[in-house]
Amino acid sequence: MNRPNLGVFFFFAVAFGLSAYFTFAAIQGDFGLFRRVEIEAESATLHADLSRLTSEIRQMENLTHRLSDDYLDLDLLDEQARSVLGVVRSDELVIR
């Protein structure tokens, strides 16, 4: 009578266990596929935030330049003074 060798069974059980572990780690581990998708989504969000903030910075730099001593935009100065102080001229009509 031929008995199955337990060493072969043990070898295949360990090989199957290791391959299952490494497959799981490759998909859901810290460096797995799911984590990569999360990182790419976060990267896209951060790039969108960066472009939005860069646009805001350019706009602020433009307004700062227009109100600087070297280049004074009187219309912008008048608009900012009215906005901050809540002042209107006597010949203007205010509609709310």
C-alpha positions as CSV (number, residue, x, y, z in Angstrom):
1,M,0.0,0.0,0.0
2,N,1.3,3.4,-1.0
3,R,0.8,6.2,1.6
4,P,0.9,9.8,0.5
5,N,4.0,11.5,1.7
6,L,3.2,14.1,4.3
7,G,6.2,16.1,3.3
8,V,4.8,16.8,-0.1
9,F,1.4,17.8,1.4
10,F,3.1,20.1,3.9
11,F,5.3,21.6,1.1
12,F,2.2,22.4,-1.1
13,A,0.2,23.7,2.0
14,V,3.1,26.1,2.9
15,A,3.5,27.2,-0.8
16,F,-0.2,27.9,-1.1
17,G,-0.2,29.8,2.2
18,L,2.7,31.9,1.2
19,S,1.3,32.6,-2.3
20,A,-2.1,33.6,-0.7
21,Y,-0.3,35.9,1.7
22,F,1.8,37.6,-0.9
23,T,-1.2,38.0,-3.2
24,F,-3.2,39.6,-0.5
25,A,-0.3,41.9,0.4
26,A,0.2,42.9,-3.2
27,I,-3.4,43.9,-3.5
28,Q,-4.3,45.3,-0.1
29,G,-1.0,45.9,1.6
30,D,0.7,49.3,2.4
31,F,2.3,49.2,-1.1
32,G,-0.5,47.3,-2.8
33,L,-2.7,48.1,-5.7
34,F,-5.6,49.6,-3.6
35,R,-3.1,51.9,-1.8
36,R,-1.7,53.0,-5.2
37,V,-5.2,54.0,-6.4
38,E,-5.8,55.9,-3.2
39,I,-2.4,57.8,-3.6
40,E,-3.2,58.6,-7.3
41,A,-6.6,60.0,-6.3
42,E,-5.1,62.0,-3.5
43,S,-2.4,63.3,-6.0
44,A,-5.1,64.4,-8.4
45,T,-6.9,66.2,-5.6
46,L,-3.7,67.9,-4.5
47,H,-2.8,69.0,-8.0
48,A,-6.3,70.6,-8.4
49,D,-5.8,72.4,-5.1
50,L,-2.3,73.5,-6.2
51,S,-3.6,75.0,-9.4
52,R,-6.5,76.7,-7.6
53,L,-4.1,78.2,-5.0
54,T,-1.6,79.2,-7.7
55,S,-4.4,81.1,-9.5
56,E,-5.4,82.8,-6.2
57,I,-1.8,83.8,-5.6
58,R,-1.5,85.3,-9.1
59,Q,-4.7,87.2,-8.5
60,M,-3.5,88.5,-5.1
61,E,-0.1,89.5,-6.6
62,N,-1.9,91.4,-9.3
63,L,-4.1,93.3,-6.8
64,T,-1.0,93.9,-4.6
65,H,0.9,95.3,-7.6
66,R,-2.0,97.5,-8.6
67,L,-2.2,99.0,-5.2
68,S,1.6,99.4,-4.8
69,D,3.5,102.7,-4.7
70,D,5.0,102.1,-8.1
71,Y,1.7,101.5,-9.9
72,L,-1.5,102.8,-8.3
73,D,-4.8,101.9,-9.9
74,L,-7.1,104.6,-8.7
75,D,-10.3,102.7,-9.7
76,L,-9.2,99.7,-7.6
77,L,-8.2,101.9,-4.7
78,D,-11.6,103.6,-4.9
79,E,-13.3,100.2,-5.0
80,Q,-11.4,98.9,-2.0
81,A,-12.0,102.0,0.1
82,R,-15.7,101.9,-0.6
83,S,-15.8,98.1,0.2
84,V,-13.9,98.4,3.5
85,L,-15.2,101.7,4.7
86,G,-18.8,101.4,3.3
87,V,-18.6,104.9,1.9
88,V,-20.6,106.3,-1.1
89,R,-20.3,109.6,-2.9
90,S,-23.1,112.1,-2.6
91,D,-24.0,111.9,-6.3
92,E,-24.5,108.1,-6.2
93,L,-27.6,106.1,-5.7
94,V,-27.4,103.0,-3.6
95,I,-29.6,100.0,-4.5
96,R,-29.9,97.1,-2.0
